[in-house]
Amino acid sequence: MAEIELSARGIGKTFGAFRALADVSLDIERGEFLTLLGPSGSGKTTLLMILAGFQAPSEGRLLSAGADVTARPAEARDFGMVFQGYALFPHMSVAANIAFPLRVRRLPARDINRRVAEMVARVGLAGHADKLPAKLSGGQQQRVALARALIFAPRVLLLDEPFSALDKSLREQMQVEVKRLHEETGTTFVFVTHDQSEALALSSRIAIFDHGRLLQIGHARQVYEQPANRFVAEFLGDINLFSLTDIAAADDGIGGRCEGGEVRLRPAAPIAGGRAILAVRPEHMTLAPLPGQNALPAVVERRTYLGASTRLDLRTPGGAALTLTLATHSLAGGPDRGQTVRVFWPEDRGFLLSDGA
């Protein structure tokens, strides 16, 4: 059983009349990479600031290794922090910035110099130790911020949207570096982002927030393929949604009807009331050569070339908008805009959401 590093118990936070967090409870496992994911204003950064000790909760408790640290100041929590704006000291060299937490702790100079040299090499900044931050690229500044936060071997590293100022290519490079550092150090990482693909690529688990509430927490594959509700399903990438009626138990799953066609799902949890939203990810749908089960007609409204893949935007006779993402090489002969096709998905690739969830 995994050891628990941090536990939030009924955490709430209000700013005047605004409710930023409402009854958030979660356990953060030792050594995991947990991402707090959600749109702007969802409460994820507020929770991170409470974990760090920079804000006090309006209600609830925070436990660290079983001890109540709700009122413990930030400097006494032994947590590292990487801020969105890096927060480097502009007058200090790379080495001096990285060494700062060790100097505050009054470690011997010999130990500081050794550990700084090791960390500079670990984050790929060899040859830059004597430079000022202004002489570094954005990615190099981010590496300094990471090195400074990790140099004193914190029990937990908190990262507040650290890649938001980087371009796409550099952002992807830093994702690889952060994942490598996590694996090498074994430190518990808590990472805030609003980027779904970033969360899926980096995380051991993902906690999804909206309007101050924790909606779902689970492994990346779990929250993507088994979302708890419609918000989670739509927030984590493209999703195709249909109204499913006449739902009934069938062999090894559930049967129903969608726009007059027969639909089968396997496996699927029962939904009360005989109606539900059927959800299928675009990458799990393809074009069907013939009518049949789990195959619906649709008209191509737009075809967008994306290089290795091509996106098809379609609409069914009942008005449902669909998106398919297919390998470009498989579409050399069409379909073109205005053409009617049939879309198909396997029985084990659809899932149900409560109607109106």
N, C-alpha and C positions, 0 to 999 in steps of 0.2 A: 504493500500500500504506500502511495506517495506521501512524503512528509509535507506538511503545510507550512509555508514560509510566512504568508500574510493572510489574515481573514478579515473581511469587512462584514459587519453585522448590523443590518438595518440602517445603513448610512443614508442620511438625508442632509440636504443643504439648501438653504433659502437665502436670497439676497433681496431684502425688503419683501415685496409681494411676489417675487419671481421664485419659482420652485425649480432649482437647478438639478437636484437629485432627489429621488423618492424611494426610500426603503430598498437600498441596494445591498445585497448580501452575496458574497462570493468568496471562494477560497483560492489562493494563489499557491501553486505547488512549488516546492523547492527545485530550482534548476530549470523550470519551464520558461518558455517564451510566450507570454500572454499578451495579446493585442487587444486594446480597447478601441473598438471600431464604431463609428456612427457619423451622421451628418453634423455640420456645424450647429452648435447649441444643444447637442444631445446629452451633454454632461460628462463626457469621457475625460476631458482635461480637468474639470473640477474634481473628479474622483482622483486623478493622478496627483493633483496638488494636495489633496487630503492625505493620500498615501505618503507623500513626501514630507508632510508636516508644515507646508506653507499656508494651508488653510485649515481651520477647525470645522468639523462637521456640526451641523445644527442639532442632529440627533444621531444615535448609533455609536458603535464602538469599533475600534481597529485593534486587532491582535497581531503581534509579531512573535512567532515561535511560542504562541500560547499566552504571552504577557500582554496586558492592556497598555498600548502605547498611544492611545487617543490624545492625551495631553502632552506627550513627550515632544520637545522641540525638534525641529528638523536636524540640527547639528548633532543631536544625540541619537539619531536613528540608524546611523551607519549605512545610509543609502547613497548611491551615486545618482547624479541627475545630469541629463543632457537636454539643454533647452533648445527651443525652436530657433533662436537667434544665436546659438553657440555660446554667447556670453564669455568670450575670451578676453583676457586682459591685453589691451592693444599695445601697452608699453613693455610687455614682457615677451621674451623669446618663446619659441615652441617648447623648448626644454623647461623654461621657468614656469610656463603655464601648466605643463604636465606635472611638474614637481610641487606645485602649490599645495595640494592637499597633504602631501607628506611633510612639508615644512610647517604647516599648521599643527600637525601632530608631533612635531619636534623630533623626527627621526634623525639619526646620525647622518651627516653629509655623505659619508661613503655609501651607506645603504640607499640614500636618495639617488645619488649619481648612477649606481648600478641599476636600480629599478627603472629609472627614467630611460636609460640607454636600452634596456630590454623592451620597454613599452614603445619607444620610438621605432625600434625595428619591427615590433609586432604589428603596428598599424601602418607600416609602409612609409615612414617619414624619414628614413635614413638620408642624411645629407641636408636636412631642413631644420635641424635642432636649434641652430642659432638665428633663424629668421624670425622676424616679427609677423604677427598674423596678417597684416596688410599686404605682405609679400606672397601670401599663399592663395591658391585657388579656393573656391567654395568647398570642394571635396576635401582638400587638405585641411582646411579649417575644421571641417566636421570630424576628421580623424583626430585632430588635436583635442577636440571636445570629448570624444569617446575615450581617448587615452587618459585624459585628466580624470574622467569619471571612474575609470577602471583601475587606476594606478594604486589605490589604497585597498584593493580587493573588497569592494562593498558586498554585502550579502544580497542586496537588490539593486539593480540599475533601472532607473526610470527614464524614459525617453519621450519627450513631448514633440511629436511631429518633426523629427530632426532632419528630414530630407525635403521639407516643403520648399526650400529656396533653391534646390538643385534642379538642373535640367534632366530630361528623361534618361539620357545615357548615363550621366553621373549618378543619378538616383539608383539606377539598376546596379551600378558598380558598388555603391555603398550598401545596398541590400545584401549583396554577396559578402561584403566585408563584415557587416554586423552579424550575419548568420554564422560566419566563421568564428568571430570573436565569442559569440555565445557558446558555440560548441567547444571551443578551446578552454574557456574559463569556467564553464559550468555555473556561472552566475545566473540568478533569477532575473529575467528581463521582463519589464512591463512597458509596453510600447503603445503610444497613442497615434492613430492615423485616421484619416477619412478615406484613404485609398484602399478599395476592396482588394485589388490584385496584390498590393503590397502586403496586406494582412494575410491573404491566403498563402503567399510565397514564404513568409517568414515564420509564421506562428506555430507553436505547439497547440495552443487553443486560442479561440477568438471569443471575446465578450462583446455582444452587439447592443448598442444603446440607442434610444430615441426618446426625446422629451424627458430626459432625466431618469428613465427607467431601463433596467437591464432586461432585455427581451429574450436573449438566449446566450448560453455559453457552451462551447463544445469544441472538438477538434475541427480543423479546417474543412475536411471532407464532410463531416457530420453537418455543420451549419450550412454548407453549400448544397448538399444533396438531400438533407432532411431539415429544412427550415421550420422553425416553430410556428410561424405565421406569415401572412402575406407581406408585411413590411420587410421581414428578413429575406424572404424569397426575392423580392424586387430590388432590395438594396444590394444584394450580393450578385451583381451581374445581370445580364439580360435574362428574361424569363417569358415564356409563352403561357398565357392563361386562357382557359376555356370554362364555360359553364357546363357542368356535368349533372345529368338528371337520371332518374330511374336507377339509382345505385342499389345494388344487391350483391350479396355474397355469391361467389362463383368458385369453381375449383381452383385452389392455390392462389386466391386473390379476390378481386372485386370486379364486377362488371357494371356498365352503365351506358348511357347514350349521350353523344355530343353532336349537335346539329344533324340529328337523324342517323348518324353512324354509330356502329357498335365500338365500344372502348373497353379494354381490359387492362387492369393494373395488377402487378404481382411483385412483391407483396404490397399490401396497403392496409392502413389502419381503418377501421370502420368509422363512418361519419354519420351522425344522427340526422334524420330529417329527409334523407333521400336526395339532397342537393349538395353540391360542393363545387369548389374551384379546382379544376385539373391544371397542374403546372408541369411544364416540360422545358428543360434548358435547351437553347438553340442548337448546341453542339450534339445533342442527343437525337435530333431530328434529321431526316434525310428525305430524298424524293422517292416516292413509291411508283413503280411502273404500272401497277394494277390496283383496282379498288380492293378493299379488304378491311379487316379489323385494324383499328388504330391508324387508319388512313383517311385523311380529310382532303377535299378539294380546296384549292386556294388560287387566287390570281396574283401574279407577280406585279407589284407596284413599283419596285425599285431594285436595281442590281448595283452593288457597290464593290469595286475591285479593291482588295486590301493586300495584294501581293500573293502570298502563299494561300490565302483564303479569300473567299468572296461571300459577302453578306447579301442575302435575299430578304427583302421586306415584302410580305404577302398579306392578303386579306381573304378570309373565308366568306362564303355566301351569307353567313349569319352576322358578318361584320367584325369578327375577331381579328385583330392585328397579330401577325406572326413574324418571327425573325428566324432565319436559318443561317448557320455559318458552315460553309462547305469548302472542301479543298478546291482551289481554282482549277487544277488540272482535270477535275471530274466534270467541269461545266463548260467544256470547250464548245459543245454544240447547243448551248442554251441552258435553261429557258430564258426568254427575253421578256421585257416589260409587256404586260397585257396578256401574257400566255397563262392558261390554266394548267396547274400541276396538281399532284397529290403529295401531301406530306405524310410521313410515317415516323413512328417512334416505337421502340421495343416495349413490351409490357412492363419490364423492370426499370424503365427510365422515367416514368411519370409518377407524380405523387399528388396527394390531395391536401387541400387547405380548406378549412371551414368556410362556407359561403359568407363573404363579407369580412373575413379575418384580415 
